[in-house]
Amino acid sequence: MITSYAGIDDISGDIVQVQAEGVGYGELALLDDPNGEQSLAQVVRIDQRQVSLQVFAGTKGLSARATVRFFGRPMQVRVSDQLLGRVFDGSGRPRDGKPPIDEGPPIDLGGPSVNPVRRVVPRRPIETGIPMIDVFNPLVESQKLPIFSEAGEPYNELLARIGLQARADVIVFGGIGLKFDESIFFRETFEDGGVMDRTVMFVHTAADPVVERLLVPDMALATAEQLAVAGRRVLVLLTDMTAFADALKEVSVAMEQVPSNLGFPGSLYSELAARYEKAVDFAGAGSITILGVTTMPGGDVTHPVPDNTGYITEGQYYLTDGAISPFGSLSRMGQLVIGKTTREDHGPLMNAMIRLYAKAKESDKKLAMGFERTPTDEKHLRYGEAFKRRFMDLQVDISRDEALDLGWRTLAECYEPHEVGIKRDVLEAHWPKE
């Protein structure tokens, strides 16, 4: 039931306050300005009869004489196969010049995550063609993982490449606060790569109203949830969740909330968790896997956004010096698939390769400090260079089994079998024959 109230009590930033009754948190409203302009808004706080709303298009030019109409429901998105191949803005409006979606039931944004009792334990890896993921930190279906990165690192290029190569039925992309050329990059990459016909894009650019950043993850995840219930394996790509958190901060400041760490609201953890916990494998249906870029201001992993994210998610990919770090990166769900749904030599080989790469880094530091170069250092350094070139380079594109075979060949080129620290039965089965 739609109810209307005339007049706005206060305008602060993108937040307006009105006197109203019978309104629910998260409810959608429409502001009718006397000059004929209309703006969507959402209830973000209720204090007795005083209701605060965030206006998605901003409050610039908004009159205090505007009429506020409450819809009695939260914001919704229609989900059907018509979405595939389409591009929308943060409020779900078409960006591609095509008509709005008119098929499928309207789905409320921000619904609860799936009951843990109904979740299926992750068991299936998602191949990406990137060795540092497939071999060393497998991405598992229904997993939630952040990509921790500093500004200037190729995190968008990495995310786009995962979207192109990951074995998923549908890609749902959520761009938050993107530069215009970044939004064009993702769209052209998906079109040129031939995956746009199974991709849905929700794009908020830096020129759009800041508060619309808050809608992008909810739009993307509500869409993913409905497609997964229908049996699709959905990969959700979000960039950048730090921009989402910054929008939360701006709204909380405008609402004069007591700030927490570095000015972020005390609800930051629960706001992030509400989105990441949408990752799920439905029994007898599809799944939702979430990869979200989190840029770390100044490379500080203790910053509130990556710090809170790390408690919610199941590991992380660290992107440093243009590569996924073999040391800081971790996929906690990898243990469920390594050697179980992947080859039996996966675990021993992976562990040996990382251990020997650590030795290569130690040898490099020793030589930098002026120590004498030894034959063992020569082996480690030769291996370290090969490892970076063959596995860490983000341009490398090979299947997981091809990468495992290449790993054995790399070890054989640099070491004798007894030097790699792998059990004899595994060596006898997989060490390259002369």
FIMARDO-820763 format. One record per residue (C-alpha): residue number from 0; residue in one letter; x, y, z. Coordinates in pm, whole numbers. Example, Ala and Ser with C-alpha at 12.3 -4.5 7.8 and 13.67 -1.06 7.14 Angstrom:
BAFI/0/A/1230/-450/780
BAFI/1/S/1367/-106/714
This chain:
BAFI/0/M/0/0/0
BAFI/1/I/140/339/-105
BAFI/2/T/127/618/153
BAFI/3/S/220/983/90
BAFI/4/Y/357/1259/313
BAFI/5/A/405/1622/211
BAFI/6/G/717/1816/305
BAFI/7/I/1075/1734/406
BAFI/8/D/1200/1831/753
BAFI/9/D/1575/1825/684
BAFI/10/I/1824/1765/401
BAFI/11/S/2180/1662/494
BAFI/12/G/2402/1542/212
BAFI/13/D/2207/1267/35
BAFI/14/I/1993/1202/344
BAFI/15/V/1647/1354/394
BAFI/16/Q/1424/1335/700
BAFI/17/V/1044/1326/703
BAFI/18/Q/770/1262/957
BAFI/19/A/587/937/877
BAFI/20/E/417/637/1039
BAFI/21/G/393/267/953
BAFI/22/V/717/271/754
BAFI/23/G/963/-20/754
BAFI/24/Y/1344/-23/745
BAFI/25/G/1474/-61/388
BAFI/26/E/1141/45/239
BAFI/27/L/1147/214/-101
BAFI/28/A/1009/565/-147
BAFI/29/L/960/812/-432
BAFI/30/L/1026/1184/-386
BAFI/31/D/806/1407/-606
BAFI/32/D/956/1754/-633
BAFI/33/P/721/2046/-718
BAFI/34/N/934/2113/-1029
BAFI/35/G/835/1772/-1168
BAFI/36/E/1155/1582/-1085
BAFI/37/Q/1128/1238/-922
BAFI/38/S/1391/1055/-716
BAFI/39/L/1402/710/-560
BAFI/40/A/1503/680/-195
BAFI/41/Q/1533/410/70
BAFI/42/V/1462/415/443
BAFI/43/V/1788/388/637
BAFI/44/R/1680/488/990
BAFI/45/I/1358/514/1192
BAFI/46/D/1337/712/1517
BAFI/47/Q/973/707/1631
BAFI/48/R/798/919/1363
BAFI/49/Q/1120/1063/1218
BAFI/50/V/1224/865/910
BAFI/51/S/1562/908/737
BAFI/52/L/1594/820/368
BAFI/53/Q/1896/805/141
BAFI/54/V/1822/954/-200
BAFI/55/F/1992/751/-473
BAFI/56/A/2019/1032/-727
BAFI/57/G/2138/1284/-468
BAFI/58/T/1954/1579/-317
BAFI/59/K/2090/1858/-535
BAFI/60/G/1802/2089/-629
BAFI/61/L/1553/1899/-413
BAFI/62/S/1284/2120/-257
BAFI/63/A/1173/2087/106
BAFI/64/R/816/2100/-33
BAFI/65/A/859/1764/-207
BAFI/66/T/606/1487/-149
BAFI/67/V/735/1150/-24
BAFI/68/R/547/836/-131
BAFI/69/F/632/510/49
BAFI/70/F/580/189/-150
BAFI/71/G/547/-52/142
BAFI/72/R/824/-275/3
BAFI/73/P/1203/-270/-45
BAFI/74/M/1372/-208/-379
BAFI/75/Q/1327/-493/-628
BAFI/76/V/1485/-635/-941
BAFI/77/R/1323/-855/-1206
BAFI/78/V/1522/-1170/-1284
BAFI/79/S/1485/-1373/-1600
BAFI/80/D/1696/-1482/-1897
BAFI/81/Q/1626/-1137/-2044
BAFI/82/L/1899/-1010/-1812
BAFI/83/L/2174/-1201/-1990
BAFI/84/G/2386/-980/-2212
BAFI/85/R/2251/-662/-2051
BAFI/86/V/2415/-368/-1871
BAFI/87/F/2238/-176/-1591
BAFI/88/D/2327/106/-1353
BAFI/89/G/2333/90/-974
BAFI/90/S/1955/133/-952
BAFI/91/G/1880/-133/-1212
BAFI/92/R/1810/110/-1497
BAFI/93/P/1938/2/-1842
BAFI/94/R/2273/150/-1947
BAFI/95/D/2279/-17/-2287
BAFI/96/G/1995/173/-2453
BAFI/97/K/1765/-130/-2448
BAFI/98/P/1422/-141/-2278
BAFI/99/P/1377/-236/-1911
BAFI/100/I/1326/-600/-1818
BAFI/101/D/957/-697/-1817
BAFI/102/E/988/-1071/-1753
BAFI/103/G/1032/-1257/-1427
BAFI/104/P/894/-1195/-1080
BAFI/105/P/1015/-887/-890
BAFI/106/I/1270/-993/-626
BAFI/107/D/1334/-793/-307
BAFI/108/L/1692/-676/-254
BAFI/109/G/1879/-752/66
BAFI/110/G/1696/-1071/163
BAFI/111/P/1842/-1312/421
BAFI/112/S/2122/-1551/331
BAFI/113/V/2056/-1923/303
BAFI/114/N/2007/-2125/622
BAFI/115/P/2338/-2305/692
BAFI/116/V/2148/-2631/737
BAFI/117/R/2040/-2612/372
BAFI/118/R/2389/-2550/237
BAFI/119/V/2592/-2812/53
BAFI/120/V/2958/-2858/154
BAFI/121/P/3176/-2721/-132
BAFI/122/R/3333/-2999/-338
BAFI/123/R/3386/-2874/-695
BAFI/124/P/3680/-2656/-804
BAFI/125/I/3630/-2381/-1062
BAFI/126/E/3909/-2379/-1319
BAFI/127/T/4027/-2037/-1432
BAFI/128/G/4337/-2116/-1642
BAFI/129/I/4548/-1918/-1391
BAFI/130/P/4807/-2150/-1227
BAFI/131/M/4840/-1942/-908
BAFI/132/I/4468/-2004/-852
BAFI/133/D/4404/-2350/-998
BAFI/134/V/4717/-2518/-861
BAFI/135/F/4817/-2325/-550
BAFI/136/N/4493/-2168/-422
BAFI/137/P/4196/-2342/-587
BAFI/138/L/3873/-2146/-620
BAFI/139/V/3592/-2374/-504
BAFI/140/E/3232/-2349/-615
BAFI/141/S/3019/-2153/-360
BAFI/142/Q/3332/-2001/-202
BAFI/143/K/3363/-1632/-108
BAFI/144/L/3710/-1488/-164
BAFI/145/P/3847/-1132/-177
BAFI/146/I/4131/-1012/-396
BAFI/147/F/4339/-788/-170
BAFI/148/S/4524/-535/-381
BAFI/149/E/4696/-199/-370
BAFI/150/A/4601/82/-603
BAFI/151/G/4785/51/-933
BAFI/152/E/4786/-328/-938
BAFI/153/P/4605/-497/-1232
BAFI/154/Y/4314/-621/-1020
BAFI/155/N/4049/-529/-1277
BAFI/156/E/4242/-708/-1550
BAFI/157/L/4268/-1016/-1327
BAFI/158/L/3897/-1006/-1244
BAFI/159/A/3801/-969/-1611
BAFI/160/R/4024/-1259/-1708
BAFI/161/I/3868/-1481/-1442
BAFI/162/G/3527/-1386/-1581
BAFI/163/L/3637/-1486/-1931
BAFI/164/Q/3796/-1817/-1839
BAFI/165/A/3613/-1948/-1532
BAFI/166/R/3391/-2247/-1592
BAFI/167/A/3061/-2097/-1479
BAFI/168/D/2716/-2086/-1638
BAFI/169/V/2656/-1715/-1568
BAFI/170/I/2879/-1421/-1478
BAFI/171/V/2720/-1145/-1271
BAFI/172/F/2944/-840/-1262
BAFI/173/G/2905/-557/-1012
BAFI/174/G/3118/-246/-1072
BAFI/175/I/3127/0/-781
BAFI/176/G/3263/352/-834
BAFI/177/L/3440/262/-1160
BAFI/178/K/3611/514/-1382
BAFI/179/F/3441/547/-1719
BAFI/180/D/3726/376/-1904
BAFI/181/E/3718/88/-1652
BAFI/182/S/3348/28/-1717
BAFI/183/I/3414/29/-2091
BAFI/184/F/3709/-210/-2040
BAFI/185/F/3494/-473/-1867
BAFI/186/R/3214/-449/-2120
BAFI/187/E/3445/-470/-2422
BAFI/188/T/3646/-753/-2263
BAFI/189/F/3335/-964/-2206
BAFI/190/E/3200/-884/-2553
BAFI/191/D/3528/-956/-2731
BAFI/192/G/3579/-1272/-2526
BAFI/193/G/3241/-1411/-2630
BAFI/194/V/3092/-1437/-2280
BAFI/195/M/2861/-1134/-2284
BAFI/196/D/2562/-1351/-2379
BAFI/197/R/2590/-1521/-2036
BAFI/198/T/2687/-1209/-1842
BAFI/199/V/2481/-954/-1648
BAFI/200/M/2648/-623/-1560
BAFI/201/F/2550/-372/-1290
BAFI/202/V/2781/-73/-1328
BAFI/203/H/2812/231/-1105
BAFI/204/T/3062/488/-1230
BAFI/205/A/3243/757/-1034
BAFI/206/A/3015/1015/-1200
BAFI/207/D/2699/851/-1059
BAFI/208/P/2549/940/-718
BAFI/209/V/2762/797/-438
BAFI/210/V/2476/631/-253
BAFI/211/E/2395/415/-557
BAFI/212/R/2717/229/-480
BAFI/213/L/2531/63/-195
BAFI/214/L/2282/-95/-436
BAFI/215/V/2527/-261/-676
BAFI/216/P/2621/-565/-461
BAFI/217/D/2257/-619/-365
BAFI/218/M/2144/-598/-728
BAFI/219/A/2414/-842/-837
BAFI/220/L/2354/-1089/-555
BAFI/221/A/1973/-1087/-578
BAFI/222/T/2010/-1164/-948
BAFI/223/A/2267/-1437/-879
BAFI/224/E/2047/-1595/-614
BAFI/225/Q/1749/-1635/-846
BAFI/226/L/1962/-1771/-1130
BAFI/227/A/2127/-2018/-890
BAFI/228/V/1792/-2138/-755
BAFI/229/A/1699/-2207/-1119
BAFI/230/G/2003/-2437/-1149
BAFI/231/R/2279/-2208/-1281
BAFI/232/R/2638/-2207/-1154
BAFI/233/V/2686/-1832/-1101
BAFI/234/L/3015/-1647/-1051
BAFI/235/V/2973/-1299/-899
BAFI/236/L/3257/-1051/-960
BAFI/237/L/3256/-732/-748
BAFI/238/T/3498/-441/-775
BAFI/239/D/3571/-251/-559
BAFI/240/M/3425/-337/-216
BAFI/241/T/3633/-60/-57
BAFI/242/A/3428/190/-263
BAFI/243/F/3115/25/-124
BAFI/244/A/3248/66/232
BAFI/245/D/3339/431/164
BAFI/246/A/2978/492/58
BAFI/247/L/2862/338/386
BAFI/248/K/3089/583/568
BAFI/249/E/2947/884/380
BAFI/250/V/2592/784/461
BAFI/251/S/2671/724/829
BAFI/252/V/2843/1065/854
BAFI/253/A/2542/1235/695
BAFI/254/M/2319/1058/950
BAFI/255/E/2548/1178/1233
BAFI/256/Q/2615/825/1357
BAFI/257/V/2891/773/1612
BAFI/258/P/3191/662/1400
BAFI/259/S/3398/353/1464
BAFI/260/N/3751/278/1335
BAFI/261/L/3873/546/1088
BAFI/262/G/3524/689/1065
BAFI/263/F/3357/374/929
BAFI/264/P/3023/280/1087
BAFI/265/G/3017/16/1358
BAFI/266/S/2795/-192/1128
BAFI/267/L/3072/-233/867
BAFI/268/Y/3132/-601/953
BAFI/269/S/2766/-697/934
BAFI/270/E/2714/-496/614
BAFI/271/L/3001/-680/443
BAFI/272/A/2897/-1018/586
BAFI/273/A/2539/-974/463
BAFI/274/R/2676/-961/106
BAFI/275/Y/2954/-1222/121
BAFI/276/E/2733/-1476/300
BAFI/277/K/2519/-1498/-14
BAFI/278/A/2779/-1743/-149
BAFI/279/V/2611/-2084/-141
BAFI/280/D/2570/-2421/-313
BAFI/281/F/2199/-2507/-327
BAFI/282/A/2105/-2873/-282
BAFI/283/G/1963/-2994/-612
BAFI/284/A/2012/-2658/-784
BAFI/285/G/2295/-2418/-874
BAFI/286/S/2551/-2219/-678
BAFI/287/I/2685/-1870/-610
BAFI/288/T/3060/-1808/-595
BAFI/289/I/3182/-1459/-500
BAFI/290/L/3511/-1289/-588
BAFI/291/G/3533/-932/-461
BAFI/292/V/3822/-690/-509
BAFI/293/T/3920/-505/-190
BAFI/294/T/4176/-231/-244
BAFI/295/M/4392/-162/61
BAFI/296/P/4467/209/113
BAFI/297/G/4843/241/134
BAFI/298/G/4872/-137/113
BAFI/299/D/4756/-161/476
BAFI/300/V/4589/-498/537
BAFI/301/T/4489/-379/887
BAFI/302/H/4268/-109/734
BAFI/303/P/3907/-167/855
BAFI/304/V/3775/-287/517
BAFI/305/P/4028/-568/442
BAFI/306/D/4052/-644/815
BAFI/307/N/3678/-707/849
BAFI/308/T/3666/-882/512
BAFI/309/G/3930/-1131/622
BAFI/310/Y/3712/-1248/914
BAFI/311/I/3414/-1310/684
BAFI/312/T/3568/-1478/381
BAFI/313/E/3745/-1810/328
BAFI/314/G/4095/-1693/246
BAFI/315/Q/4223/-1426/7
BAFI/316/Y/4428/-1367/-305
BAFI/317/Y/4703/-1108/-251
BAFI/318/L/4787/-920/-568
BAFI/319/T/5133/-762/-536
BAFI/320/D/5391/-658/-796
BAFI/321/G/5154/-758/-1076
BAFI/322/A/5117/-1119/-958
BAFI/323/I/4919/-1330/-712
BAFI/324/S/5150/-1381/-415
BAFI/325/P/5234/-1748/-345
BAFI/326/F/5282/-1672/25
BAFI/327/G/5004/-1439/144
BAFI/328/S/4734/-1599/-70
BAFI/329/L/4515/-1869/79
BAFI/330/S/4208/-2068/-21
BAFI/331/R/4072/-2242/289
BAFI/332/M/3829/-2445/77
BAFI/333/G/4117/-2576/-134
BAFI/334/Q/4175/-2860/110
BAFI/335/L/3833/-2999/18
BAFI/336/V/3933/-3053/-346
BAFI/337/I/4313/-3089/-362
BAFI/338/G/4389/-3457/-418
BAFI/339/K/4021/-3545/-388
BAFI/340/T/3859/-3408/-700
BAFI/341/T/4197/-3313/-850
BAFI/342/R/4497/-3539/-925
BAFI/343/E/4653/-3732/-637
BAFI/344/D/4990/-3562/-695
BAFI/345/H/4838/-3212/-663
BAFI/346/G/4902/-3167/-290
BAFI/347/P/5261/-3299/-268
BAFI/348/L/5367/-3112/-582
BAFI/349/M/5205/-2784/-474
BAFI/350/N/5367/-2794/-130
BAFI/351/A/5711/-2876/-271
BAFI/352/M/5695/-2599/-530
BAFI/353/I/5599/-2332/-276
BAFI/354/R/5869/-2452/-33
BAFI/355/L/6137/-2440/-299
BAFI/356/Y/6024/-2096/-416
BAFI/357/A/6067/-1976/-57
BAFI/358/K/6423/-2118/-70
BAFI/359/A/6480/-1921/-392
BAFI/360/K/6372/-1599/-218
BAFI/361/E/6608/-1677/71
BAFI/362/S/6899/-1731/-170
BAFI/363/D/6819/-1402/-341
BAFI/364/K/6833/-1219/-7
BAFI/365/K/7162/-1389/87
BAFI/366/L/7330/-1275/-232
BAFI/367/A/7195/-922/-185
BAFI/368/M/7367/-920/155
BAFI/369/G/7700/-1017/-2
BAFI/370/F/7715/-1388/84
BAFI/371/E/7902/-1622/-151
BAFI/372/R/7695/-1789/-423
BAFI/373/T/7682/-2169/-380
BAFI/374/P/7573/-2446/-622
BAFI/375/T/7256/-2487/-416
BAFI/376/D/7183/-2116/-453
BAFI/377/E/7226/-2154/-829
BAFI/378/K/6959/-2425/-835
BAFI/379/H/6719/-2228/-620
BAFI/380/L/6762/-1908/-824
BAFI/381/R/6716/-2091/-1153
BAFI/382/Y/6401/-2250/-1016
BAFI/383/G/6272/-1918/-879
BAFI/384/E/6301/-1749/-1217
BAFI/385/A/6125/-2039/-1390
BAFI/386/F/5849/-2039/-1127
BAFI/387/K/5777/-1669/-1172
BAFI/388/R/5779/-1694/-1551
BAFI/389/R/5574/-2012/-1584
BAFI/390/F/5328/-1982/-1295
BAFI/391/M/5311/-1631/-1148
BAFI/392/D/5286/-1435/-1473
BAFI/393/L/4918/-1336/-1506
BAFI/394/Q/4938/-1384/-1884
BAFI/395/V/4991/-1760/-1846
BAFI/396/D/4679/-1951/-1953
BAFI/397/I/4693/-2330/-1909
BAFI/398/S/4466/-2593/-1760
BAFI/399/R/4521/-2727/-1409
BAFI/400/D/4653/-3064/-1530
BAFI/401/E/4885/-2895/-1780
BAFI/402/A/5014/-2675/-1497
BAFI/403/L/5078/-2980/-1277
BAFI/404/D/5273/-3149/-1558
BAFI/405/L/5469/-2828/-1611
BAFI/406/G/5542/-2818/-1238
BAFI/407/W/5705/-3163/-1252
BAFI/408/R/5911/-3063/-1556
BAFI/409/T/6025/-2744/-1383
BAFI/410/L/6141/-2937/-1077
BAFI/411/A/6324/-3190/-1295
BAFI/412/E/6505/-2910/-1482
BAFI/413/C/6641/-2757/-1161
BAFI/414/Y/6679/-3037/-905
BAFI/415/E/6754/-3403/-852
BAFI/416/P/6458/-3612/-729
BAFI/417/H/6599/-3646/-375
BAFI/418/E/6626/-3265/-340
BAFI/419/V/6257/-3173/-375
BAFI/420/G/6122/-3329/-54
BAFI/421/I/5846/-3541/-210
BAFI/422/K/5771/-3900/-105
BAFI/423/R/5937/-4172/-313
BAFI/424/D/5614/-4337/-433
BAFI/425/V/5485/-4004/-566
BAFI/426/L/5821/-3930/-734
BAFI/427/E/5829/-4272/-898
BAFI/428/A/5481/-4219/-1040
BAFI/429/H/5524/-3864/-1169
BAFI/430/W/5890/-3763/-1201
BAFI/431/P/5962/-3700/-1572
BAFI/432/K/6146/-3988/-1736
BAFI/433/E/6464/-3918/-1928
